[in-house]
């Protein structure tokens, strides 16, 4: 390193020490290992970044050089601190690709700050360290006239430039070598090379390249869209492919589309989907045929709501219907909007952006609305809040909802300040008024998203305080008591709905599906544990209700591992709708080939046998059963293939394209 002269070497070494310390502190707090190939990649990247920055700042006068270096470290520390906080608060790393939500999420700032843990402040130790270092150096310089950095001559700049280039080549080349698959986790489906280019999985990207490099990659991906995303295929085994003659498809038109398509991307999607898995009809096919359907996505509802004393209406529906006790709503960026999107389409949303907002003009002829439209149903959707978060009036229309009702359309009172949500009771009363306008001879399908139980819980709010007396004799924290108060309003609304349908004599002909969009992430897990005694680690905090109710069905508890992803294909089978199972990442959970596994946003997964943590590459078994390495690799490859195909299909508005092209081919054929 003596080849690097004076301030260049000093700036490089200073930044390397304190940026690397930032990464180490971040990994320790996050629980990531620092003795593996991942951290070696981080070390090389920090060397690369520090060398470039150190060389550039060395051209400044000594005073300004130090100030700029300190600012760089401070920015890195703030970024690491914010990311620690967001991951703790939301369960995901914040990304510039979710910038459409920044204006709305600023309302969460008090809840966000309240959730910050004291140990996160350790992220600022490097900044304290660099300031302390500079102070000590200045003290030494004042007492030692011989302590001087060499004068910065032009010749030294030229020498530095050549040396820096050589070192950058060394660090970069070593890093590229370590991107090879042989240095990746044995079970990792996505290559580190693709991950480095696309940052398609922020959690895995942070683990493999560090939080600071993720920030740089994230900035790049915001402004420069990668054209390096390749579709991953998955070859189903013979015993995984259904040959039931009851669900066969004439692919003649689709094959013509493929033969005529010039776009390699679109044809790769065509090839992927046409070779997908066709699930069989089964004993559950058509059990609700021709009945009405009401799907209710309950805001911030987890299994706390399974409480007969506090929430008798929900408890009745769950106890007398089908209750899925291992249902999860995996969070990702923009949890409510993305999870709503996945429930309506059966596709994975794109992890690191607000999918439905960014691609709001996409259309999906495969959506839950269009499947019911094709059967002659009235379809609509409702939400008792504004479009401040998600552009539902456009999104739902493009999904096929014949009519979307927002809070203004419903003329429901709501507060303009954050936390002043509208009442779910008002929502259900307005909905019943809409039902009254329907021709009773025509079945209807509705998708309702509630809002009252949304955070904040750490501050006073109209519905957070409304039923505090319900828990006044408990030792619960105030955040939890406010949450339960808000859930009470939701539960009351379910009672209004049931009694309203009963009074109209259509309850027997109506199926109600309820699920939580995500757990109440505005409440720390230790506070949730005041009422839920089970371990909430390893994504157990993301377990939420899924209930299917009709007065005529026999109550049953299902232990199937599932999520919102499977909602549309499962409902399509229960109502015997005309749908192509190949066009969904989700699967009918009553199918014989359903793998009984729930997948989380970072590619982690769990079932009754095991939990695989994709961010650490570790697997935890719940039984004596053990997967082979090949089986684990196959599971991860299938998961990545489904996520990857969903992402590319969304980005290319594939389903609008496919619908249009199939119609064109059929019209030519019939001309």
Buried (B, 14 or more C-beta within 10 A) or exposed (E): EEEBBBBBBBBBBBBBBBBBBBBBBBBEBBEBBEEBBBBBBBBBBBBBBBBBBBBBBBBBEBEEBBBBBBEBBBEBBEBBBBBBBBBBBBBBBBBBBBBBBEEBBEBBEEBBEBBBEEEBEBBBBBBEBBBEBBEEBEEEBEEEEEEEBEEBEEEBBEBBEEBBEEBBEBBBEBBEEBBEEEBBBEBBBBBBBBBBBBBBBBBBBBBBBBBBBBBBBBEBBBEEEEEEBEBBEBEBEEEEEBEEEEBEEEEEBBEBBBEEBEEEBBBBBBEBBBEBBBBBBBEBBBBBEEBBBBBBBBBBBBBBBBBEEBBBBBBBBBBBBBBBBBBBBBBBBBBBBBBBBBBBBBBBBBBBBBBBBBBBEBBBBBBBBBBBBEBEBBBBBBBBBBBEBBBBBBBBBBBBBBBBBBBEBBEBEBEEEBBEBBBBBBBBBBBBEBBEEBEEEEBBBBBBBBBBBBBBBBBEBBBBBBBBEBBEEEEBBBBBBBBBBBBBBBBBBBBBBBBBBEEBEBBEBBBBBBBBBBBBBBBBBEBBBBBBEEEBEEBBBBBBBBBBBBBEBEEEEBEBBBBBBBBBBBBBBBBBBEBBBBBBBBBBBBBEBBBBBBBBBBBBBBBEBBBBBBBBBEBEEEEEEEBEEEEBBBBBBBBBBBBBBBBBBBBBBBBBBBBBBBEBBEEEEEE
